[in-house]
């Protein structure tokens, strides 16, 4: 009968073929937790910055869509966000299909979009408007507040809802 080198004389395996010790497993878990503690806050910050960039782009989309709406229908600017959207078979003043339907609901990418007609002409057509983009959950979905109007200048405020008097984005 041949001797198996992996087994000792009393039938047990050598210590080199046993599993990990509890201490070794705890060290691995601790290293993973340290890496997670570093990575998760960076991920949240990256997500906030992505939401803010998306909010700025959505404001650009709205202001561009409003210029197209005004030029196409010659009735001033859109009365609301849903009129800029739509998916029906016909493109009309109330179904312009210029922005996506999600943005037309007023909530997209962690931001709340508030569209307001500021002034109207004698026929009731919008001659000026404002759009605010505010984080749905401040300091989680975003930290900055944005504003745009018919001038298409996007403005920002770090602490409160942005207005026409705030600094434009650089």
N, C-alpha and C positions, 0 to 999 in steps of 0.2 A: 504494500500500500504506500502511495506517495504522500508526502507531507505537503499540505497546502500552506504556502508562505503567508497567506493573508490571515490565517487563523493561528492563534497562540496555542500552547499546549493544553490549556484548559477549555478550549472551544470558544473563547471570546475573540472579537475582532481587535486588531491593533487600534491604538488611539488615533492613528493617522487617518483611518477610514470612518471615524465617528462623525456626527453632524456638527453644526455650529453650537458653540456654547451660548448660554443665555446672555452673557456679557457682550459677546460679539454681535448678537442680534440687537441688543439695546443700543449699541454704538451705531449700527447701521440705521436704525430708526431715528436716533438723535440727529445724525447727519442729514437724513431726508427732511426732518422737521426744520432744521436750520435753513436748508435750501428753500423750502416752501415759505418760510417766514421772510426770506429775502425776495422771492419771486412774486408772491401774491400781491403785495402793495404796488409793485412795479406794473403788474398786469392791470390792476384797477386804475392806476394813473394813465396807462396807455389807452384803456377803454374810454376814460373820460376825455382824453385828447381826441380820440377818434370820433366820439359823439359831438364834440365841439366843432370839429372840422366838418362833419356831416351837417350840423345845424347851419353853419355859414354857407355851405354849398346849397342847402335847401332854401335859404333866404335868397341866394342868387337866382335859383330856379324860379322862385315866386316873383321876384322883381322882373325878370326877363319875361315870364309868362304874362305878367300884367301889361307890359309894353306891347307884346304881341296881341293880347286881348283888346287893348285900347285901339291899336292900329287896325285890326281886322274888323271889329264891330262898330267903331266910331261912336261909342256910347260911354266913353270914359273908361275908368278902370273897373275891374271886377267888383261886384258887390260883396263877394265872400270867396273863401277858398274852394268850396265845392263847385262853384261855377267854373273855376279854372281847370277842374278835373273832369271826370266822366269816362264812360266806356260804352256808351250807346252807339248805334249804327250811324247816327247823324251828328255832325259837329255843329253845335249851336252856341248861343250866348250862355246858356245854362249847362252846357255839356261841351266845353271848349277843348278838352283832352290835352291840356298844356302841361299839367303836372300829374304826378301819379296819385292814385286814389288813397294811398296810405297818408301821404302828406296832406291831402285835402281833409282828412279827419282832424288834423291839428296836432297829432302826436306821432313823432317819428324819431328814431335813434336816441331815445332818452330825453327828448326835448318836447315842450309844449309850444305850439305856434299859435299866436293870437293875431288874427287879421281884423283890422278895424278901419272902416271908411271914416275919414276925418272930415272932409267937406264934399258937398254935392252942388251941382249946378241947378238951374231953375227946373229942369226936367227930372231931377232926382238922380242923375248920373254921377258916379263918383269922380271927383276931380283930384282928390288926394287920399292917401291911405297910409297906414302904418302896420308893420308886422313885428311882433316881438317873439323871440325864441328864448324860452327860459327852461332851465333843467327841471325835469320831472321830480328828481330827488337831488336837491342841492348837495354838492360835495360827494356825490356818488355817480350820477349820470353825467355830471358836468359842474363846473364852477362858474363859468362866465355866462353872462346874459347878453343877448344880441338884439339889435333893432335895425330895421330898414324901412324906407318909405319910397315914394315915387321918384326920388332922386337916385335910387339904387346904391346909395352909400351905406355900407354896413358899419354899424357902430357897436361898441361893446362896453360893458360895465362889469367889474369883477365882484361887486357886492350887492347890487340891487338891479331890478329890471332896467334895461337900457332905454334911453330916450334920445330924441333928436339932438340934445345938447351934449351927449357923450362923445368921446373921442372915436374917430373912425379907425377901423382896423388898418394896420400897417402892412 
